[in-house]
Amino acid sequence: MESSTTPNSQSITRPSEGSPSSKWREWKQEMKKRKSAQTEALLAKKQKKAEKAKVAAEEAEKLESEEQELKANLGRPWTISIALPGSILDNAQSPELRTYLAGQIARACVVFNVDEIIIFDESGTTKQSTEGVFEGIGKKGNANVQLARILQYLECPQYLRKSFFPKHSDLQYAGVLNPLDCPHHMRTDDESEFREGVVLNRPAKEGKGSFVNAGMRKEVRIDRQLQAGIRVTVKLNDKGKQTGNEKKFFTGTVVGPTVPRTDRGLYWGYTVRLAPTLGTVFTKCPYKGGYDLTIGTSDRGENADEVPLPKFSHLLVVFGGLKGLEYSLECDERLKVNEVEHLFDMYLNTCSGQGSRTIRTEATILITMATLRPKIKETFWS
């Protein structure tokens, strides 16, 4: 059987110097053909490689675009804030009932995914921090600070409370309140992409970051060195799968506390802000550009059932105390408006035809948010 060979694999012997000129021409032509074939093959190889690189780049760009689109669909860029006076605690007859009332407000807020709670003082005090010791937890105490402290305590994951909340008289009865059970209140073996943690005072190798207690069976080493004792949001590697028992610790990166909401649409608890007056509820907004939709609630307002909500980035809903928002306006001399409804974009009655002369603030929050929820859903997901 004869063996077949390709032209490129055939061996061509160079003619000797005494060979006829015809053989030289034939040899040169053959060598030229072979060189041309080799050049074409090299160009084809380069072109094929370039096409593969182009396809790979297009696929990477497509994947990145799909990931961005997925984030946009999953994430929640808009926020909901509520503001209410701490004086509502003064309507409770005992320290236990004051604590229980604060727990009701916290539960209402997490049920409706409230991102920020502002406690403002109707009397115009300048206290803007929960730090310090105050005289008692009864009516002689500071109701605004006590309400803010209890709300902060309940929002904090259980495994972090000892790190951030030392024993305090305002929290004397907080341990018997119903848990909020928010998505970031994780159990030890829960798997999650994100977790809340506290930076530990544990030395790590230079340039190797810090260690964090994130409520897992092992500590988490984060990607940067941070001061011990601060609270951080950690994005875990492998999306929080607690595998690899041979490892001494898990690893993760520190992200902003809003990332779980903006990237994945997760409700990640609320922040608490103290405002000395009604006016500072608006002027001290933590969001860039401020609140672009503000709603005041009152039985004198427009029927909320008949009013659609426009699109917004940051919604603020303000509730009055025992004496209503009118009293809060009177106590704030810096607000140069005569009618309280002029402070808001919308002034709504969220429970028209009520059967009681008055509705307590904790009930008003539930009624109002239940009324606004389908309107928000229609605005953003219709």
Secondary structure, 3 states (H helix, E strand, C coil): CCCCCCHHHCCCCCCCCCCCHHHHHHHHHHHHHHHHHHHHHHHHHHHHHHHHHHHHHHHHHHHHHHHHHHHHHHCCCCEEEEEEEHHHHHHCCCHHHHHHHHHHHHHHHHHCCCCEEEEECCCCCCCCCCCCCCCCCCCCCCHHHHHHHHHHHHHCCHHHHHHHCCCCHHHCCHHHCCCCCCCCCCCCCCCCCEEEEEECCCCCCCCCCCEEECCCCCCEECCCCCCCCCEEEEEEHHHHCCCCCCCCCEEEEEECCCHHHHHHCCCCCCEEEEECCCHHHHHCCCCCCCCCEEEEEEEEEEEHHHCCCCCCCEEEEECCCCCHHHHHHHHCCCCCCCCHHHHCCEEEECCCCCCCCCCCHHHHHHHHHHHHHHHHHHHHHC
